[in-house]
Amino acid sequence: MEKLSVQEEEAMQAIWQCTEGYIKDFLDAMPEPKPPYTTLASTVKNLERKEFVTSKKIGNSFRYKAAIKEEEYKKRFMNGFVSDYFDNSYKNLVAFFAKDKKISATDLKEIINLIENPKP
């Protein structure tokens, strides 16, 4: 899976939020400052080329829909991130945040509880 740019990720967030829709729908769902309509349209076309979204022509417009679920993207992104920056070790990732005091002992206990008692 090709890595998305920040601009593409922002567009995907709007698409996931809307489920499906037109460029204007996605633009309305985006936070300020919103990109120009034409910029967002180009970004969505790039996402379609990268197979992150699909389109259906309706009249003179295209209706877009995510081709990949947000959860799937997050999993792939995190796997790549951990692989690239933490030697494919989630332990190293957690240790990094613990050393930098970005995660508390309470947070770690909650994580351990989630690991020991997974919910289906």
Buried (B, 14 or more C-beta within 10 A) or exposed (E): EEEBEEBBBBBBBBBBBBEBBBBEBBBEBBEEEBBEEEEBBBBBBBBBEBEBBBBEEEEEEBBBEBBBEEEEBEEEBEEEEBEEEBEEEEEEBBEBEBEEEEBEEEEEEEEEEEEEEEEE
